[in-house]
Amino acid sequence: MEGEWKKIIKVWVSVFASLSYCYLIARRIPKGKFRLLSLIPIFYLFLLLPLTLINFHFRGFVAFFLAWLANFKLLLFAFGQGPLSVDPSMPLLHFIFVTFFPIKIKHQSPLPTKKAFKFPLLYSIKVILFAVSILLYDYRLYIHPHIQALLCCGHIYFGVEITFAVLAYMTKLVLGLEFEPTFKEPYLSTSLQDFWSRRWNLMVPKILHPTVYEPTRRIAAHLLGNKSEPVHRLVALLNTFLVSGLMHELLFFYIRYSHPTWKTRLYFALQGVCLAAEVAVKKLLAGRWQLHPVVSWILVNEFLFVTIYWLLLSDVLSV
């Protein structure tokens, strides 16, 4: 384990050095193709660095931070877009942390809100549930497979949210800034649009929107004409979910070192199709009729659980 920590230190020294180059040198290059060319070695390095680690937990998180978040944010940065280009006076440390952490700086509010005081208790409950889900794994032979699947989903959700919350808190201590939450109680979702756009891992849709959705929509508008706006949005939505599925397949490759099964990409393609259908039905009904929130909450969470169990869980359990 001592050797693994040395490798982790080497990885993050490489990351800090690379992002210092982006901040001090690449940022001075005019945005566009020349800045993009100057960043290609960084993209390549960030794809390779997770492979230097042995522990699959570390590999998975480092791959998410570098191969996905950092590379996508740097891609936007190459064209003068995204969170790294919002504030030209952003200090070096801010630039580095915002690049690879799943956090977004929010506007400061002069008055404290009641919501801020709810987080400690809420996270305490989630930590307890996370610990319980881990302890119950020792008794998985006596637990029904469906309950095992539910425990696995809870384990992943609580583990990821708690990890991201700790990282955001540590970054707040270092930088002295407030950060927007990465999750907003996804288990309370009453629609697929609510789940994917407003509650689940919010940094991912905020990165995919400018890097995948908007370029795809513009290309579709150019090819199909400006009169087919709903079709443009549909194509952009489906392509965004396909890219998200591809990136999740990449993460599983980093974690497992095995060929992709493509079930994960199929899962996200299915979610994209169903979300597009949901949006179309909402526009068709135009608020004239809608399900009771409790009914829609049950249906949405049941759909998410069934599709995860059907397509995604086998990849997760094979780790």
Phi, psi and omega in degrees: 000329179298321178295326179294320179295325176296321178294321179297317178299317179297320179300311185285333171296318178297320180295313181297320178295318181295317181286333172295321175299316179299320184286317188272330186244303185299327181294336180278347177279136180306138181298149182125208188294327181289320175293322178300315178299323180290341182263351183304317177300327179290317176305313182296316180298318182291336174284331183273326188304319179300332183289347180280350183265151182263313182293126186290333175297311179298317180301317182297312181293317180295322177297318179296315182293319188263303186293332181255288188299306184297314181295321179291320178293322178290328175297317175295318180301325180300332182250018176072029181236175175082179186295337181280350182248359183294315184241105180298338181267012181302127179296161183302313181298320177299315180302315183294311184292320180293332182294313188249352178266148179280063183223153176224127181293132179253162179292138180292138177251127184292338183246133178291145179257158179296331182300327184297332183275353182272339188296316182303313180295316182298316179290329176298318178297318181293323177297318179296314179296323178297316179296320179297317180298326178289316181297324182290343177300331179294341182248021187296335179293340182257005184250139179301142182306324179294322177291323175301317179297319178296318178297321179296317178299316179295320179300313181294312183298307182297320180298314181293315182295317180296318179299313180294323179294320178296317179297317179296321179293318179297320179293325177297320178296322183284316187261341181072029182238154176271145180234147178290146179294145179279327178240149176229070177046067184299337179290353177263007184297139178247005175199162176295323178297320177297318182293307187281332185261333190237349188230324189262123173039065192297337179294327182294307177298329179290334176275320182290332182299308180282334184271333184237306187299305184295314177300320179295319179297319180293320178295317178297321178295322179292321183279324187258348182094158186285351184277351183252047184303315178300325179292321178302313183293323179296313179299317181296319180297312181296319180294325178297317178291326177296318178294319177300317177298320179296319179292325176292322174300320178297318179298318178295327176297315178300322185285318189259340187058045180221163181294146181292147175270344183068004174293324180295317178294323176297321178301312182289328175297317178297317178299320179296316179297315181292323177295319178298318178296319179299314179297319180296318179295319178300317180292324180294317180281333176051042176079004182287333180207140176206155180289155173297141182307323180294318179295314180295325177297316179296314183295316182295313182292326176294318178298315180298317181294316182296316181291324175295315180297322184285315190247325191263329191293326181297322177292321181292315184287342180280355180291000000 
